[in-house]
Amino acid sequence: MNPNATVNVKAALPARLAGLKRLALNLRWSWDLDTVRLWRRMDPDAWERSGHDPVRMLRGLERERLAALADDDDFLAHYDRVLADLETYLAREGTWYARRFPDMADAGAVAYFSAEYGLTECLPIYSGGLGVLSGDHLKAASDLGVPLVAVGLLYRQGYFTQRLDERGNQLEEYTEARPRDLPLAEVRVGGRALVVEVPLPGRTLRARVWRADVGRVPLLLLDTRVTGNRADDRALTDRLYGGGTEMRIAQEVLLGIGGYNALRGAGLEPRAYHMNEGHSSFLVLEHLRRLVQEDGLALAEAREAAGRALVFTTHTPVAAGHDHFPPELALQHIGHYGAALGLDDTELLAMARRPAEEATFCMTCLALRGAQQANGVSRLHGAVSRSMWHALWPERDSEQVPIGHVTNGVHLETWLAEELKELYAERFGRIWPEVAQSERFPDRLASVGDRILWGLLARQRRRLADFVEGRLRAGRAVARDGMRLDPDALTLGFARRFTPYKRATLVLRNVERMAALAWAEGRPLQLLFAGKAHPRDEGGKALLAEVGRLATEGPLAGRVVLLEGYDLELARALVQGVDVWLNTPRPPLEASGTSGMKAAANGALNVSTFDGWWAEAWREHNRAAAPIGWVIGPEDVGVDPLGGEERDDSDAAALMRLLEEQVVPAFYRRDEDGLPREWLARVRASMGQLTPFFNTGRMVGDYAERYYTPALRVPTPA
Ligand SMILES: *Cc1c(COP(=O)(O)O)cnc(C)c1O
């Protein structure tokens, strides 16, 4: 790739601070506390106003301020340190990957495709869990030295900005980010902006390409705001999950096929491809076309070679989460691949046919047939997926369906509280992330005494209380007038996409009983909620309004806050500050979930139905003297989607009983030193056992071992 990309920072930086551009344009700052502190100290208010975007902040800083900083020895020492650290990080040779696979040095890169990336709050190209997982995946790949290059779309308006009126009704706002205000560089090749062209019905779509550097991993983002495109095509990359079916298929053609060619145009020649969810599975067709037309393989050989080089991850058992299109519409968009591959329309459509639903072009089916490596995202979800897609392999038993699992994780350096990172750095040294991801972590954690641990959790809770009060003052939360948070009260958090199966209001069903708990003299409890509903999900919006109503009227008002605009910043504040993380999906509809992993790593205890990652955590990582948290309702589920509402009553009752009989007493039972010893034993068990496994270092390592390196070892066609 041409490193000569145009950079976006135009502020006239003093020569002594010229490296700020380089620091701003590599997103490694987003998980490096020392660099974030550098941005913050340059101008704390400007840092907040910029939406935590160093490019925008630098652009707006006064010349005098920059001159003063260039003359401030303390600041300069800090600046030199983080810049040198970035260079060391980027140049490191003995990475995990290099040590683990010494024979793979020249084996090439894996291209990772995802419709969304949650990397940092200033880059609004994510909606929720899928995006955050993709972002954390790239960061961990960079840390481990896994040779990844990534592709996505640059949504200028993002998903949407959520506003809540004073009753909790969601309003969607769309504001536009300008690429020049973002930590992006335009990709140029031979002195000219790279443009990829993709055929769409009756026209050619053009896209330019931006690049975000995620540590060592380049992420290419396609942008159709290009002169020459039709008006609707210029708006194609405005919004994530925004338009109707036609817009969706065009976006997916752009991602899968345009993305494939953007990589080649930029001179990145990946040898294997990872489709993170079915949005990018049109790349199967483009890869086959290339093997047949450019490399001269027969279709059967091409299918075999492609299958071995492609990896596919499915992310949900919810039917609506799997894209499908009317076959006629699909043919209008990708029908030309028939001629290229020597297939008629029926044969081409058969590649994406969903058994028993002949008249759909199913993106998940195309990916499952195209990729020989396929996986779900937790042990339970692997089994649910094998059952769900069994019809594609009717001759096999369900257990033999070729879908495995790689359990999700979270990027610890992104998600851990500052207080905790400092403590770990002090106790375990600079290599603390390695310690936290190793088997010896529970023992090392034992060296942190109860008093220190409890003090840490109290500081984290207080910071959350301050954060929420700031949001209340700014009118960015729904609560009873004048409500204040109690920084010493047991604090529960629930934040996720608002959609019926996640049951946001399960904990609020019995209002009187909950109010009795919340207002109990001497042992109060408070609840924080946040989440977005998809603009067309009326059920999800009704749940938001229900939480908003309970936050403002009736006996729970004053103990419940609904925070506006769930994003990475708010997610960090919540998972780092709460005592209990609530997770109440109807099993087995939650493929994994990752917010509970973030909360656990920060010392919160999970209270969750037996689903997704929690089923696995409970069964396989629950071996200490104290349990790692609590399970709501029955401890086993079948793999066939129940999703039934009949469980709601019994789960709500089980949750109330847990809170009344176990959670609240354990939190408030203090010994003569004022410490909740039983609570802390659970916190220790949870942090110690869950952190080393439910992180993206382990996860990306699993992908590298089981899928990436075998895919990279496939010989290239002669
Ligand atoms: C972690 C995260 C998610 C995913 O968490 P779930 O447990 O799957 O809901 C969604 N949105 C944001 C902003 C996150 O940080």
The ligand as a Gaussian input file, in Angstrom:
#p B3LYP/6-31G(d) Opt

LIG

0 1
 C      -19.985000      -4.231000      24.353000
 C      -21.007000      -3.408000      23.677000
 C      -22.119000      -4.029000      23.093000
 C      -22.307000      -5.523000      23.083000
 O      -22.668000      -6.005000      24.340000
 P      -23.875000      -7.041000      24.510000
 O      -23.580000      -7.687000      25.792000
 O      -23.831000      -7.970000      23.354000
 O      -25.089000      -6.198000      24.512000
 C      -23.057000      -3.226000      22.464000
 N      -22.924000      -1.887000      22.421000
 C      -21.880000      -1.261000      22.985000
 C      -21.790000       0.227000      22.895000
 C      -20.893000      -1.999000      23.632000
 O      -19.852000      -1.363000      24.169000

